[in-house]
């Protein structure tokens, strides 16, 4: 399927993509504002959702094929009617910049295949309440590795990053600082060994709970009310959270241990 194949097509409401389609071109369905449903046949082996593929479309329902490994820049940008996306049952490794920004996705659960989330990928999603990274034992802030620019040519660059330091070969996922900027996430789920400040929490001012692992839950509102956290009456949500995750030493402040 070529570039711009159905762009600006106002009569298109549903499309079924057969297994014979091996590749979709950039902007294939851009501005298809009446397109509500995209169905991939079960035998479809497409590995990539291309740049701006569904940007500014009326997309409501899409079943990504399990073979998908790459979601390119702006693929679902401004798909305002999209409230659900199943990434967990795919093999996605790379989610590019602005991939889902401007959607109304409510929950996200990432598969263990994921290696990188780009800048602004889920920026500003006010409907997004829960983000689940529990499949990963190792998570890195992007700025730690900013010696390398991880672009859409991700396979080459990921290999370069891994070869930079042998210790990084156990790194599972790298998340850009702005991936969730201004999103309204209330709950982040992890399964990591201890408290840590992740830069992608920046500007997520609605966080209420962080599940560090099955035995440790942090409830931010309780933590913020304690005097050792809220030393300044003007301390904002983000500052309080950062202090909690960097300096928390008390076991009885909002922390549950079984």
C-alpha positions in Angstrom: 0.0 0.0 0.0 1.6 3.2 -1.2 2.1 6.6 0.5 -1.0 8.8 0.8 -3.1 5.8 -0.6 -6.3 6.9 1.1 -5.4 10.3 2.5 -8.2 12.8 2.9 -10.7 10.1 1.8 -14.0 11.3 3.3 -16.1 8.2 2.4 -13.9 5.7 4.0 -15.4 4.4 7.3 -13.9 0.9 7.7 -11.0 -0.9 6.1 -9.9 -4.5 6.4 -6.2 -5.0 5.6 -5.5 -8.5 4.2 -2.4 -10.6 4.8 -1.2 -9.9 1.2 -0.4 -6.3 2.4 3.2 -6.4 3.6 3.9 -2.7 4.0 1.9 0.5 4.4 3.2 3.8 3.1 3.6 7.0 5.1 0.4 9.0 5.6 -1.7 6.3 4.0 -4.9 7.3 6.0 -4.0 10.8 7.1 -7.0 13.1 7.5 -9.6 10.3 6.9 -11.9 11.9 9.3 -14.8 9.4 8.9 -12.5 6.3 9.2 -13.6 4.6 12.4 -12.4 1.0 12.2 -9.2 -0.6 10.9 -9.0 -4.4 11.0 -5.9 -6.4 10.2 -6.5 -10.0 9.2 -5.1 -12.5 11.8 -2.5 -13.7 9.3 -1.2 -10.2 8.6 2.6 -9.9 9.2 3.1 -6.1 9.0 6.0 -5.0 11.2 5.6 -1.3 11.0 2.9 1.4 11.4 4.4 4.2 9.3 4.8 7.9 9.9 1.5 9.9 10.2 -0.4 6.8 9.0 -3.7 7.7 10.8 -3.0 11.3 11.8 -6.1 13.4 12.4 -8.4 10.5 11.4 -11.7 9.5 13.0 -10.2 6.2 14.2 -12.1 4.6 17.1 -11.2 0.9 16.8 -8.0 -0.8 15.6 -6.6 -4.2 16.2 -2.8 -4.0 15.7 -1.3 -7.3 14.3 0.9 -9.1 16.8 3.8 -8.8 14.3 4.1 -5.0 14.8 7.6 -4.0 16.0 7.7 -0.3 15.2 5.2 2.5 15.5 6.6 5.5 13.7 6.4 9.3 14.3 2.9 10.6 14.7 1.2 7.4 13.5 -1.9 8.1 15.6 -1.4 11.8 16.3 -4.6 13.7 16.9 -6.8 10.6 16.7 -9.2 12.1 19.2 -11.7 9.3 19.2 -9.2 6.6 19.9 -9.7 5.5 23.5 -8.1 2.0 23.5 -4.9 0.5 22.0 -3.7 -3.0 22.6 0.1 -2.9 22.6 0.6 -5.7 25.0 -0.2 -8.4 22.5 2.3 -7.1 19.9 6.0 -7.3 19.5 6.5 -3.6 19.5 10.1 -2.5 20.2 10.1 1.1 19.3 7.4 3.9 19.7 8.4 7.0 17.9 7.9 10.7 18.7 4.3 12.0 19.0 3.0 8.5 18.1 -0.1 8.7 20.3 -0.2 12.3 21.3 -3.6 13.9 20.9 -5.5 10.6 21.4 -7.8 9.8 24.3 -6.3 6.5 25.3 -7.3 5.5 28.9 -4.8 2.7 29.8 -1.5 1.4 28.6 0.3 -1.9 29.2 3.6 -2.4 27.5 5.0 -5.7 26.3 8.4 -7.0 27.4 9.6 -6.6 23.8 9.6 -2.8 24.1 13.1 -1.1 23.9 12.4 2.6 23.5 9.6 5.3 23.8 10.3 8.5 22.0 9.7 12.2 22.9 6.1 13.4 23.4 4.9 9.9 22.4 1.9 10.1 24.9 2.1 13.8 25.6 -1.0 15.7 26.9 -3.4 12.7 27.0 -5.9 13.9 29.6 -7.8 10.6 29.6 -4.8 8.4 30.4 -5.1 7.2 33.9 -3.0 4.0 34.2 0.4 3.1 32.7 1.8 -0.4 33.3 5.6 -1.1 33.0 5.4 -4.2 35.2 7.0 -6.4 32.5 10.3 -4.7 33.0 13.0 -5.3 35.6 15.3 -2.5 34.2 14.1 1.0 33.1 16.3 3.9 32.1 15.7 7.6 31.8 16.6 8.7 28.3 18.9 11.5 29.4 21.4 9.0 30.9 22.1 7.8 27.4 22.0 11.2 25.6 25.4 10.6 24.2 23.5 8.7 21.5 20.6 10.0 19.5 18.1 7.2 19.2 16.2 8.0 16.1 13.8 6.1 14.0 16.8 4.0 12.7 16.5 2.5 16.2 18.0 -0.9 15.5 21.4 0.4 14.6 21.4 2.9 17.4 20.2 0.6 20.1 23.1 -1.8 19.3 25.5 1.1 19.6 24.0 2.0 23.0 24.3 -1.5 24.2 27.9 -1.8 23.0 28.8 1.4 24.9 28.8 -0.4 28.2 28.4 -4.1 28.8 26.3 -3.4 31.9 23.7 -1.8 29.7 23.0 -5.1 27.9 20.5 -5.9 30.6 18.7 -2.6 30.0 15.1 -3.4 28.9 13.5 -0.1 28.1 14.6 3.5 27.6 11.9 6.2 28.1 12.3 9.7 26.8 12.0 12.5 29.4 9.0 14.0 27.6 7.2 10.8 26.7 4.3 11.5 29.2 4.5 15.2 29.6 1.3 16.8 30.7 -0.6 13.5 30.6 -3.1 12.9 33.4 -1.7 9.6 34.6 -2.9 8.7 38.1 -1.2 5.3 38.5 2.2 4.0 37.3 2.8 0.3 37.7 6.4 -1.2 37.9 8.1 -4.3 39.1 11.5 -2.9 40.1 13.6 -3.4 43.1 13.4 0.0 44.8 12.2 3.7 44.8 13.5 5.8 42.0 12.8 9.1 40.3 12.2 8.7 36.6 12.4 11.8 34.5 9.4 10.9 32.5 7.3 11.7 35.6 8.1 15.3 34.8 4.9 17.4 34.4 2.7 14.4 35.3 0.9 16.5 37.9 -2.0 14.1 38.5 0.0 11.1 39.9 -1.7 9.6 42.9 -0.2 6.2 43.2 3.0 4.4 42.2 3.3 0.6 42.4 7.0 0.0 42.7 6.6 -3.7 42.9 4.0 -6.1 44.3 5.1 -5.4 47.9 5.6 -1.6 47.8 2.9 0.9 46.9 3.4 4.7 47.3 0.4 6.9 47.8 1.5 10.4 47.0 -1.3 12.4 48.7 -0.5 10.8 52.1 3.2 11.4 51.6 2.8 15.0 50.6 0.9 15.8 53.8 3.8 14.7 56.0 5.9 17.5 57.4 9.2 16.0 56.2 7.9 16.1 52.7 6.0 19.3 52.5 8.6 21.6 54.1 7.4 24.4 51.8 3.7 25.3 51.7 4.2 26.2 48.0 5.8 22.9 47.1 4.0 21.5 44.0 3.0 18.0 43.2 6.0 17.2 41.1 8.5 18.5 43.7 6.8 16.4 46.4 6.9 13.3 44.3 10.6 13.7 43.5 11.5 14.2 47.2 9.5 11.1 48.1 11.2 8.9 45.6 14.7 10.2 46.2 14.7 10.6 49.9 12.0 8.3 51.3 13.4 6.3 54.3 10.3 5.9 56.5 8.5 2.6 56.0 5.2 3.8 57.4 4.5 6.8 55.2 2.1 5.7 52.5 4.1 2.5 51.8 2.5 -0.9 52.0 4.8 -3.9 52.6 3.3 -7.4 52.8 
